[in-house]
Amino acid sequence: MQNRKKAVALNYDGANAPIVTAVGMGIIADKILEKAEDSEVPVVFNKELTDLLCNVDVGDAIPTEVYDAVAHIIAYITELDSSL
């Protein structure tokens, strides 16, 4: 089976668990990444986390099992953003 590119977009409001706003493979993944780049949204490449989050329905909160991993990514992005 061919490994297809995957992408997941999240929205975090700072108060509630992050919400999955888009999930895609192949061409759809390319479009998600293109939209992020066009909107200057940070992109993080983490295959294992993406594989897990691809199983979450759009509109649902991320599962509790990935809270720590996502929190570290959000903290890292926030730190980078504040240093610019």
N, CA and C of each residue as an Amber inpcrd file, in Angstrom:
protein
   252
   0.8460000  -1.1870000   0.0000000   0.0000000   0.0000000   0.0000000
   0.8890000   1.2470000   0.0000000   0.5180000   2.1960000  -0.8000000
   1.2950000   3.4250000  -0.9370000   1.0520000   4.3480000   0.2580000
   2.1400000   4.9600000   0.7560000   2.0170000   5.9460000   1.8250000
   1.5610000   7.2580000   1.2220000   0.3930000   7.7160000   1.5810000
  -0.1220000   8.9780000   1.0710000   0.1410000  10.0710000   2.0840000
   0.4100000  11.2600000   1.5670000   0.5970000  12.4180000   2.4410000
  -0.6970000  12.6490000   3.2200000  -0.5530000  12.9990000   4.4990000
  -1.7040000  13.2950000   5.3500000  -1.5100000  14.6610000   5.9820000
  -2.6200000  15.3300000   6.2620000  -2.5620000  16.6160000   6.9610000
  -3.7920000  16.7590000   7.8420000  -3.5830000  17.4100000   8.9750000
  -4.6650000  17.7040000   9.9160000  -4.5120000  19.1560000  10.3440000
  -5.6230000  19.8790000  10.3830000  -5.6100000  21.2580000  10.8690000
  -6.3640000  21.3080000  12.1930000  -5.8240000  22.0930000  13.1190000
  -6.4460000  22.2530000  14.4330000  -6.7250000  23.7220000  14.6960000
  -7.7460000  23.9680000  15.5040000  -8.0300000  25.3150000  15.9900000
  -8.0270000  25.2570000  17.5100000  -7.2760000  26.1700000  18.1120000
  -7.2070000  26.2320000  19.5710000  -7.5780000  27.6320000  20.0080000
  -8.6290000  27.7440000  20.8320000  -9.1100000  29.0610000  21.2670000
  -8.4750000  29.5280000  22.5730000  -7.6120000  28.7170000  23.1530000
  -6.9390000  29.0940000  24.3820000  -7.6700000  28.6780000  25.6420000
  -8.8990000  28.2190000  25.5010000  -9.6730000  27.8480000  26.6790000
 -10.1150000  26.3860000  26.6540000 -10.4930000  25.9070000  25.4960000
 -11.0110000  24.5450000  25.3620000 -10.0040000  23.6720000  24.6290000
 -10.2860000  22.3850000  24.5820000  -9.4080000  21.4690000  23.8420000
  -9.3820000  21.8640000  22.3680000  -8.2360000  21.7050000  21.7140000
  -8.1680000  22.0040000  20.2810000  -9.1810000  21.1740000  19.4910000
  -9.7010000  21.7740000  18.4430000 -10.7070000  21.1550000  17.5820000
 -10.0690000  20.8320000  16.2340000 -10.3750000  19.6610000  15.7070000
  -9.9310000  19.2960000  14.3650000 -10.8020000  20.0500000  13.3660000
 -10.1640000  20.8570000  12.5250000 -10.9170000  21.6640000  11.5560000
 -10.7860000  21.1550000  10.1260000  -9.8090000  20.2970000   9.8710000
  -9.6550000  19.7050000   8.5400000  -8.7930000  18.4560000   8.6430000
  -9.1300000  17.4680000   7.8240000  -8.3570000  16.2340000   7.7270000
  -8.3170000  15.8600000   6.2530000  -7.1430000  15.4880000   5.7650000
  -7.0860000  15.0860000   4.3690000  -5.8730000  14.2530000   4.0480000
  -5.9870000  13.5260000   2.9390000  -4.8770000  12.7310000   2.4260000
  -4.6720000  13.0790000   0.9570000  -3.4500000  12.8910000   0.4840000
  -3.1500000  13.1290000  -0.9190000  -3.3470000  14.5810000  -1.3180000
  -4.1430000  14.7980000  -2.3490000  -4.3810000  16.1500000  -2.8650000
  -5.0310000  17.0360000  -1.8090000  -5.9290000  16.4800000  -1.0090000
  -6.5870000  17.2640000   0.0440000  -5.5510000  17.7050000   1.0780000
  -4.6190000  16.8360000   1.4260000  -3.5420000  17.2100000   2.3560000
  -2.7260000  18.3540000   1.7730000  -2.4270000  18.2700000   0.4810000
  -1.6970000  19.3590000  -0.1810000  -2.4550000  20.6720000  -0.0710000
  -3.7620000  20.6270000  -0.2490000  -4.5930000  21.8420000  -0.1690000
  -4.5990000  22.4070000   1.2490000  -4.6640000  21.5340000   2.2540000
  -4.6240000  21.9840000   3.6510000  -3.3020000  22.6960000   3.9270000
  -2.2010000  22.0990000   3.4880000  -0.8810000  22.7080000   3.6970000
  -0.7400000  24.0180000   2.9270000  -1.2770000  24.0600000   1.7130000
  -1.2350000  25.2860000   0.9070000  -2.0230000  26.4070000   1.5820000
  -3.1970000  26.0750000   2.1040000  -4.0330000  27.0610000   2.7980000
  -3.3130000  27.5830000   4.0440000  -2.6710000  26.6980000   4.7860000
  -1.9190000  27.1150000   5.9780000  -0.8000000  28.0700000   5.5900000
  -0.0680000  27.7170000   4.5480000   1.0310000  28.5760000   4.1030000
   0.5120000  29.9380000   3.6490000  -0.5560000  29.9350000   2.8630000
  -1.1400000  31.1900000   2.3810000  -1.6260000  32.0690000   3.5290000
  -2.0950000  31.4330000   4.6030000  -2.6280000  32.1550000   5.7610000
  -1.5700000  32.4100000   6.8270000  -0.3310000  32.0250000   6.5430000
   0.7830000  32.1680000   7.4780000   0.5190000  31.4650000   8.8100000
  -0.1190000  30.3080000   8.7180000  -0.3740000  29.4670000   9.8800000
   0.8140000  28.5180000  10.0280000   1.3630000  28.3950000  11.2370000
   2.5010000  27.4890000  11.4270000   2.1350000  26.0430000  11.0790000
   3.0790000  25.3460000  10.4720000   2.9040000  23.9400000  10.1210000
   3.9590000  23.1330000  10.8620000   3.5160000  22.0760000  11.5180000
   4.4110000  21.1790000  12.2420000   4.2730000  19.7950000  11.6190000
   5.3910000  19.1680000  11.3110000   5.3780000  17.8350000  10.7220000
   5.6580000  16.8070000  11.8150000   4.6390000  15.9840000  12.1130000
   4.7530000  14.9370000  13.1230000   3.8900000  13.7700000  12.6410000
   4.5240000  12.8030000  11.9880000   3.7980000  11.7080000  11.3490000
   2.9220000  10.9330000  12.3270000   3.4720000  10.5740000  13.4720000
   2.7180000   9.7600000  14.4300000   1.4690000  10.4940000  14.9160000
   1.6270000  11.7700000  15.2530000   0.4900000  12.5530000  15.7310000
  -0.5370000  12.7500000  14.6160000  -0.0570000  13.0180000  13.4100000
  -0.9630000  13.1750000  12.2690000  -1.7460000  11.8930000  12.0270000
  -1.0730000  10.7530000  12.0850000  -1.7640000   9.4730000  11.8930000
  -2.8890000   9.2940000  12.9090000  -2.6360000   9.6530000  14.1620000
  -3.6750000   9.5390000  15.1970000  -4.8190000  10.5150000  14.9550000
  -4.4710000  11.7620000  14.6350000  -5.4990000  12.7930000  14.4800000
  -6.3140000  12.6320000  13.2040000  -5.8020000  11.8940000  12.2300000
  -6.5720000  11.6390000  11.0040000  -7.8170000  10.7990000  11.2820000
  -7.8550000  10.1490000  12.4330000  -9.0130000   9.3310000  12.8050000
 -10.0720000  10.1150000  13.5630000  -9.8130000  11.3970000  13.8100000
 -10.7640000  12.2490000  14.5340000 -11.6470000  12.9550000  13.5120000
 -12.9370000  12.9910000  13.7760000 -13.8650000  13.6710000  12.8730000
 -13.6760000  15.1780000  12.9400000 -13.8230000  15.8240000  11.7910000
 -13.7790000  17.2840000  11.7390000 -14.8760000  17.8260000  12.6520000
 -14.5130000  18.7950000  13.4770000 -15.4490000  19.3860000  14.4290000
 -15.3370000  18.8110000  15.8270000 -14.6280000  17.6930000  15.9550000
 -14.4470000  17.0670000  17.2670000 -13.1650000  17.5710000  17.9300000
 -13.1670000  17.5320000  19.2510000 -11.9650000  17.8680000  20.0170000
 -10.9470000  16.7430000  19.8690000  -9.6840000  17.0990000  20.0340000
  -8.6440000  16.0740000  19.9780000  -8.8360000  15.1080000  21.1480000
  -8.4190000  13.8510000  20.9990000  -8.5500000  12.9000000  22.1050000
  -7.5940000  13.2350000  23.2540000  -7.9950000  12.8870000  24.4480000
  -7.1880000  13.1930000  25.6290000  -5.7990000  12.5660000  25.5590000
  -5.6600000  11.4480000  24.8520000  -4.3580000  10.7780000  24.7530000
  -3.3000000  11.6450000  24.0910000  -3.7100000  12.6260000  23.2990000
  -2.7240000  13.4540000  22.5860000  -2.6280000  14.8690000  23.1490000
  -3.3120000  15.1430000  24.2650000  -3.2630000  16.4870000  24.8580000
  -1.8280000  16.9570000  25.0930000  -1.0150000  16.1160000  25.7190000
   0.3540000  16.5340000  26.0480000   1.1620000  16.8520000  24.7980000
   1.0840000  15.9950000  23.8020000   1.8430000  16.2180000  22.5670000
   1.4040000  17.5060000  21.8840000   0.1010000  17.7240000  21.8040000
  -0.4170000  18.9340000  21.1580000  -0.0840000  20.1650000  22.0010000
  -0.1600000  20.0390000  23.3210000   0.1790000  21.1730000  24.1970000
   1.6310000  21.6010000  24.0020000   2.5310000  20.6460000  23.8550000
   3.9440000  20.9760000  23.6160000   4.1150000  21.7130000  22.2910000
   3.3930000  21.2760000  21.2850000   3.4770000  21.9300000  19.9730000
   2.9230000  23.3460000  20.0450000   1.7800000  23.5120000  20.6980000
   1.1840000  24.8490000  20.8320000   2.1210000  25.7660000  21.6120000
   2.7100000  25.2590000  22.6860000   3.6480000  26.0710000  23.4750000
   4.8530000  26.4750000  22.6330000   5.3660000  25.5590000  21.8440000
   6.5180000  25.8420000  20.9820000   6.1690000  26.9130000  19.9510000
   5.0170000  26.7730000  19.3120000   4.5880000  27.7550000  18.3050000
   4.3660000  29.1150000  18.9530000   3.7570000  29.1310000  20.1270000
   3.5140000  30.3860000  20.8400000   4.8310000  31.0630000  21.1930000
   5.8010000  30.2730000  21.6380000   7.1210000  30.8160000  21.9770000
   7.8070000  31.3910000  20.7380000   7.7420000  30.6700000  19.6340000
   8.3320000  31.1720000  18.3870000   7.6680000  32.4680000  17.9440000
   6.3400000  32.4880000  18.0240000   5.5730000  33.6520000  17.5870000
   5.9100000  34.8840000  18.4260000   6.0810000  34.6900000  19.7360000
   6.3620000  35.8350000  20.6080000   7.7880000  36.3470000  20.4460000
   8.6710000  35.5130000  19.8910000  10.0560000  35.9500000  19.7040000
  10.2680000  36.6760000  18.3800000   9.2480000  36.7040000  17.5400000
   9.3880000  37.3820000  16.2330000   9.1160000  38.8560000  16.3270000
